[in-house]
């Protein structure tokens, strides 16, 4: 069993940056694909980014591509999401997720069996 805990959220002005971190405990992240999702008020949770278990392959949603960067440090059992050029529409609760159900696409939540509790990101205009 893996426990995931996100941190790094907060309030930032448009154009600013935040770095989210996801710390895992209970087992190593080795072998897990790790992703970030977000849920804005009144909207469904949506895919943001994934980094594959071997670390070299990443995929981003169109809305964050070129602004966000996902990375992982298996030695430290952490995953990060660097968010630059933030926009008010990036305001959401951000969730870290991990999983191995690779029959599902990267953006499909069923791929991920482990979820954190989320961290709030608010971008003011």
MARBA-3410 file (N, C-alpha, C, O; in Angstrom, 1 decimal):
125
0.8,-1.2,0.0,0.0,0.0,0.0,0.9,1.2,0.0,1.9,1.3,0.7 ~ 0.5,2.2,-0.8,1.2,3.5,-0.9,0.4,4.6,-0.3,-0.8,4.7,-0.6 ~ 1.0,5.4,0.5,0.3,6.7,1.0,1.0,7.8,0.3,2.2,7.9,0.3 ~ 0.2,8.7,-0.3,0.7,9.9,-1.0,0.3,11.1,-0.3,-0.9,11.3,0.0 ~ 1.2,12.1,-0.1,0.9,13.3,0.5,1.4,14.5,-0.3,2.6,14.5,-0.6
0.5,15.3,-0.8,0.9,16.5,-1.6,1.2,17.7,-0.7,0.7,17.8,0.4 ~ 2.1,18.5,-1.2,2.4,19.8,-0.5,2.8,20.8,-1.5,3.1,20.5,-2.7 ~ 2.9,22.1,-1.1,3.4,23.1,-2.0,2.3,24.0,-2.6,2.7,25.0,-3.3 ~ 1.1,23.7,-2.3,0.0,24.5,-2.9,0.0,25.9,-2.1,0.6,26.1,-1.1 ~ -0.8,26.8,-2.7,-1.0,28.1,-2.1,-1.6,29.1,-3.0,-2.2,28.7,-4.0
-1.5,30.3,-2.6,-2.0,31.5,-3.4,-0.9,32.2,-4.1,0.1,32.5,-3.6 ~ -1.1,32.4,-5.4,-0.1,33.0,-6.3,-0.8,33.9,-7.3,-1.9,33.7,-7.7 ~ -0.1,35.0,-7.7,-0.6,35.8,-8.7,-0.4,35.2,-10.1,0.5,34.4,-10.3 ~ -1.3,35.6,-11.0,-1.2,35.2,-12.4,0.2,35.5,-12.9,0.8,36.6,-12.7 ~ 0.8,34.5,-13.6,2.2,34.7,-14.1,3.2,34.2,-13.2,4.4,34.0,-13.6
2.8,33.8,-12.0,3.8,33.3,-11.0,4.0,31.8,-11.1,3.5,31.2,-12.0 ~ 4.8,31.3,-10.2,5.1,29.9,-10.2,4.9,29.2,-8.8,4.9,29.9,-7.8 ~ 4.6,27.9,-8.9,4.5,27.1,-7.7,5.2,25.7,-8.0,5.2,25.3,-9.2 ~ 5.7,25.1,-7.0,6.2,23.8,-7.1,5.5,22.8,-6.2,5.6,23.0,-4.9 ~ 4.7,21.9,-6.7,4.0,20.9,-5.9,4.9,19.7,-5.7,5.7,19.3,-6.6
4.8,19.1,-4.5,5.6,17.9,-4.2,4.6,16.8,-3.7,3.6,17.1,-3.1 ~ 5.0,15.6,-4.1,4.2,14.4,-3.6,5.2,13.5,-3.0,6.0,12.9,-3.6 ~ 5.0,13.2,-1.7,5.8,12.3,-1.0,5.1,11.0,-0.7,3.9,11.0,-0.3 ~ 5.8,9.9,-1.0,5.2,8.6,-0.8,5.8,7.9,0.4,7.0,8.0,0.7 ~ 4.9,7.1,1.0,5.4,6.2,2.1,4.7,4.9,2.0,3.6,4.8,1.3
5.2,3.9,2.6,4.5,2.6,2.5,5.2,1.6,1.6,5.3,0.4,1.8 ~ 5.6,2.1,0.4,6.4,1.3,-0.5,7.1,2.3,-1.5,6.8,3.5,-1.5 ~ 8.0,1.7,-2.2,8.7,2.5,-3.2,7.9,2.9,-4.3,6.9,2.2,-4.7 ~ 8.2,4.0,-5.0,7.5,4.4,-6.2,8.1,3.7,-7.4,7.5,3.8,-8.5 ~ 9.1,3.0,-7.2,9.7,2.2,-8.4,8.6,1.3,-9.0,7.9,0.6,-8.3
8.5,1.4,-10.3,7.5,0.6,-11.0,6.2,1.2,-11.1,5.3,0.7,-11.9 ~ 5.9,2.3,-10.5,4.6,3.0,-10.6,4.7,4.2,-11.6,5.6,4.9,-11.6 ~ 3.7,4.3,-12.4,3.5,5.5,-13.2,2.9,6.5,-12.2,2.0,6.2,-11.4 ~ 3.4,7.7,-12.3,2.9,8.8,-11.4,2.3,9.9,-12.1,2.8,10.4,-13.2 ~ 1.2,10.4,-11.7,0.4,11.4,-12.4,0.0,12.5,-11.4,-0.1,12.4,-10.2
-0.4,13.6,-12.1,-1.1,14.7,-11.4,-2.4,15.0,-12.0,-2.5,15.0,-13.3 ~ -3.4,15.2,-11.2,-4.7,15.5,-11.7,-5.2,16.8,-10.9,-4.5,17.2,-9.9 ~ -6.2,17.4,-11.4,-6.7,18.6,-10.7,-8.2,18.7,-10.8,-8.8,18.2,-11.8 ~ -8.8,19.3,-9.9,-10.3,19.5,-9.9,-10.6,20.9,-9.5,-10.4,21.3,-8.3 ~ -11.2,21.6,-10.4,-11.7,23.0,-10.1,-13.1,22.9,-9.6,-13.8,22.0,-9.8
-13.5,24.0,-8.9,-14.9,24.0,-8.3,-15.9,23.8,-9.4,-15.9,24.5,-10.4 ~ -16.9,22.9,-9.2,-17.9,22.6,-10.1,-17.6,21.8,-11.3,-18.4,21.7,-12.2 ~ -16.3,21.3,-11.4,-15.9,20.6,-12.5,-15.4,19.2,-12.1,-15.1,19.0,-11.0 ~ -15.3,18.3,-13.1,-14.8,17.0,-12.9,-13.2,17.1,-12.7,-12.6,18.0,-13.2 ~ -12.7,16.1,-12.1,-11.3,16.0,-11.9,-10.7,15.7,-13.3,-11.2,14.8,-14.1
-9.6,16.3,-13.7,-9.0,16.2,-15.0,-7.5,15.9,-14.9,-6.8,16.3,-13.9 ~ -7.0,15.2,-15.9,-5.6,14.9,-16.0,-4.8,16.1,-16.3,-5.2,17.0,-17.0 ~ -3.6,16.1,-15.6,-2.7,17.2,-15.8,-1.4,16.7,-16.5,-0.9,17.2,-17.5 ~ -0.8,15.7,-15.9,0.5,15.2,-16.4,0.8,13.8,-15.8,0.3,13.4,-14.8 ~ 1.6,13.0,-16.5,2.1,11.7,-16.1,3.6,11.6,-16.4,4.1,12.1,-17.4
4.2,10.9,-15.5,5.6,10.5,-15.8,5.7,9.0,-15.6,5.3,8.4,-14.5 ~ 6.1,8.3,-16.6,6.1,6.8,-16.6,7.1,6.3,-15.5,8.0,7.0,-15.1 ~ 7.0,5.0,-15.2,7.8,4.4,-14.1,9.2,4.5,-14.4,10.0,4.5,-13.5 ~ 9.6,4.4,-15.7,11.1,4.5,-16.0,11.6,5.9,-16.2,12.8,6.1,-16.4 ~ 10.7,6.9,-16.0,11.2,8.3,-15.8,11.4,9.1,-17.1,11.5,10.3,-17.0
11.6,8.5,-18.2,12.0,9.2,-19.4,10.8,9.7,-20.2,10.9,10.5,-21.1 ~ 9.6,9.2,-19.9,8.4,9.5,-20.7,7.4,10.3,-19.9,7.0,9.9,-18.9 ~ 7.1,11.5,-20.5,6.1,12.3,-19.8,5.0,12.7,-20.8,5.3,12.8,-22.0 ~ 3.8,13.0,-20.3,2.7,13.5,-21.2,2.0,14.5,-20.4,1.8,14.4,-19.2 ~ 1.5,15.6,-21.1,0.8,16.7,-20.5,-0.5,16.9,-21.1,-0.7,16.6,-22.3
-1.4,17.5,-20.4,-2.6,17.9,-21.0,-2.3,19.2,-21.9,-1.3,19.9,-21.6 ~ -3.1,19.4,-22.9,-2.9,20.6,-23.7,-2.9,21.9,-23.0,-2.2,22.8,-23.3 ~ -3.7,21.9,-21.9,-3.9,23.2,-21.2,-2.7,23.6,-20.4,-2.5,24.7,-20.0 ~ -1.8,22.6,-20.1,-0.6,22.9,-19.3,0.7,22.7,-20.0,1.8,23.1,-19.5 ~ 0.7,22.2,-21.2,1.9,21.9,-21.9,2.7,23.1,-22.2,2.2,24.2,-22.6
4.0,23.0,-21.9,4.9,24.2,-22.1,5.0,25.0,-20.8,5.9,25.9,-20.8 ~ 4.1,24.8,-19.9,4.1,25.6,-18.6,4.5,24.8,-17.4,5.1,25.2,-16.5 ~ 4.0,23.5,-17.4,4.2,22.6,-16.3,5.2,21.6,-16.6,5.4,21.2,-17.8 ~ 6.0,21.1,-15.6,6.9,20.1,-15.8,6.8,19.1,-14.6,6.9,19.4,-13.4 ~ 6.6,17.8,-15.0,6.6,16.8,-14.0,7.9,16.1,-13.9,8.6,15.9,-14.9
8.3,15.7,-12.7,9.6,15.0,-12.5,9.4,14.0,-11.3,8.5,14.1,-10.5 ~ 10.4,13.1,-11.2,10.3,12.2,-10.1,11.7,11.9,-9.6,12.7,12.0,-10.4 ~ 11.8,11.5,-8.3,13.1,11.2,-7.7,12.8,9.9,-7.0,12.3,9.9,-5.8 ~ 13.1,8.8,-7.6,12.8,7.5,-7.0,13.6,7.2,-5.7,13.1,6.5,-4.8 ~ 14.8,7.8,-5.7,15.6,7.6,-4.5,15.0,8.3,-3.3,15.1,7.8,-2.2
14.3,9.4,-3.5,13.7,10.1,-2.4,12.2,9.8,-2.3,11.5,10.3,-1.4 ~ 11.7,9.0,-3.2,10.3,8.6,-3.2,9.4,9.8,-3.4,8.4,9.9,-2.7 ~ 9.7,10.7,-4.3,8.9,11.9,-4.5,8.7,12.1,-5.9,9.4,11.7,-6.8 ~ 7.6,12.9,-6.2,7.2,13.4,-7.5,6.9,14.8,-7.3,6.4,15.3,-6.3 ~ 7.3,15.6,-8.3,7.1,17.1,-8.3,6.4,17.5,-9.5,6.4,16.9,-10.6
5.7,18.7,-9.4,5.1,19.3,-10.5,5.5,20.8,-10.4,5.0,21.5,-9.6 ~ 6.3,21.2,-11.3,6.7,22.6,-11.4,5.7,23.3,-12.3,5.6,23.0,-13.5 ~ 5.1,24.4,-11.8,4.1,25.1,-12.5,4.5,26.5,-12.7,4.7,27.3,-11.8 ~ 4.7,26.9,-14.0,5.1,28.3,-14.3,4.0,29.0,-15.1,3.1,28.3,-15.6 ~ 4.2,30.3,-15.2,3.2,31.1,-16.0,1.8,30.7,-15.6,0.9,30.5,-16.5
1.5,30.7,-14.3,0.2,30.2,-13.9,-0.9,31.2,-14.3,-0.7,32.4,-14.4 ~ -2.1,30.6,-14.5,-3.2,31.4,-15.0,-4.4,31.2,-14.0,-4.4,30.2,-13.2 ~ -5.3,32.1,-13.9,-6.4,31.9,-13.0,-7.2,30.6,-13.2,-7.7,30.0,-12.3 ~ -7.2,30.2,-14.5,-7.9,28.9,-14.8,-7.2,27.7,-14.3,-7.7,26.6,-14.4 ~ -6.0,27.9,-13.8,-5.2,26.8,-13.1,-5.7,26.5,-11.7,-5.3,25.6,-11.1
-6.5,27.4,-11.2,-7.0,27.3,-9.8,-7.8,26.0,-9.7,-8.7,25.7,-10.4 ~ -7.3,25.2,-8.7,-8.0,23.8,-8.5,-7.3,23.2,-7.3,-6.3,23.6,-6.8 ~ -7.9,22.1,-6.9,-7.2,21.2,-6.0,-6.4,20.2,-6.8,-6.9,19.6,-7.8 ~ -5.1,20.1,-6.5,-4.2,19.2,-7.3,-3.9,17.9,-6.5,-3.6,17.9,-5.3 ~ -4.1,16.8,-7.2,-3.9,15.5,-6.7,-2.8,14.7,-7.3,-2.6,14.8,-8.5
-2.0,14.1,-6.5,-1.0,13.2,-6.9,-1.6,11.8,-7.0,-2.4,11.4,-6.1 ~ -1.2,11.0,-8.0,-1.7,9.7,-8.2,-0.6,8.7,-8.7,0.3,9.1,-9.4 ~ -0.8,7.4,-8.3,0.2,6.4,-8.8,-0.5,5.2,-9.1,-1.6,4.8,-8.5 ~ 0.0,4.5,-10.1,-0.7,3.2,-10.5,0.1,2.4,-11.5,1.1,2.9,-12.1 ~ -0.5,1.2,-11.8,0.2,0.3,-12.8,-0.8,-0.3,-13.7,-0.5,-1.2,-14.5
-2.1,0.2,-13.8,-3.1,-0.3,-14.6,-2.9,0.2,-16.0,-3.7,1.1,-16.5 ~ -1.9,-0.3,-16.7,-1.5,0.3,-18.0,-2.4,-0.1,-19.2,-2.1,0.3,-20.3 ~ -3.4,-0.8,-18.9,-4.4,-1.0,-20.0,-5.3,0.2,-20.2,-5.9,0.3,-21.2 ~ -5.2,1.1,-19.2,-6.0,2.4,-19.4,-5.0,3.5,-19.8,-3.8,3.4,-19.6 ~ -5.5,4.5,-20.5,-4.7,5.6,-21.0,-4.2,6.4,-19.8,-4.7,6.3,-18.7
-3.2,7.2,-20.1,-2.5,8.0,-19.1,-3.5,9.0,-18.4,-3.4,9.3,-17.2 ~ -4.5,9.4,-19.1,-5.5,10.4,-18.6,-6.7,9.7,-17.9,-7.5,10.4,-17.3 ~ -6.7,8.4,-17.9,-7.8,7.7,-17.4,-7.6,7.5,-15.9,-6.5,6.9,-15.5 ~ -8.4,7.9,-15.0,-8.2,7.8,-13.6,-8.1,6.3,-13.1,-7.6,6.0,-12.1 ~ -8.7,5.4,-13.9,-8.7,4.0,-13.5,-7.2,3.4,-13.6,-7.0,2.3,-13.1
-6.3,4.2,-14.3,-4.9,3.7,-14.3,-4.3,3.8,-13.0,-3.3,3.1,-12.7 ~ -4.8,4.6,-12.1,-4.2,4.9,-10.8,-4.9,4.3,-9.6,-6.1,4.6,-9.5 ~ -4.2,3.6,-8.8,-4.8,3.0,-7.7,-4.5,3.7,-6.4,-5.2,3.4,-5.3 ~ -3.6,4.6,-6.4,-3.2,5.3,-5.2,-3.4,6.8,-5.4,-3.0,7.4,-6.5 ~ -4.0,7.5,-4.5,-4.3,8.9,-4.6,-4.0,9.6,-3.3,-4.1,9.1,-2.2
-3.5,10.9,-3.4,-3.3,11.7,-2.3,-4.6,12.5,-1.9,-5.6,12.3,-2.6 ~ -4.5,13.3,-0.9,-5.7,14.0,-0.4,-5.8,15.3,-1.2,-6.9,16.0,-1.1 ~ -4.8,15.8,-1.8,-4.9,17.0,-2.6,-4.3,18.2,-1.9,-4.2,18.3,-0.7 ~ -3.9,19.2,-2.7,-3.4,20.5,-2.2,-4.0,21.6,-3.1,-4.1,21.5,-4.3 ~ -4.5,22.6,-2.4,-5.2,23.7,-3.1,-4.2,24.7,-3.8,-3.2,25.1,-3.1
-4.4,25.0,-5.0,-3.7,26.0,-5.7,-4.7,27.1,-6.2,-5.7,26.8,-6.8 ~ -4.4,28.3,-5.8,-5.3,29.4,-6.2,-4.5,30.5,-6.9,-3.5,31.0,-6.4 ~ -4.9,30.8,-8.1,-4.2,31.8,-8.9,-5.1,33.0,-9.0,-6.2,32.9,-9.6 ~ -4.6,34.2,-8.5,-5.4,35.4,-8.6,-5.0,36.2,-9.9,-3.9,36.1,-10.3 ~ -6.0,36.9,-10.4,-5.8,37.7,-11.6,-5.3,39.1,-11.3,-5.1,39.9,-12.2
END
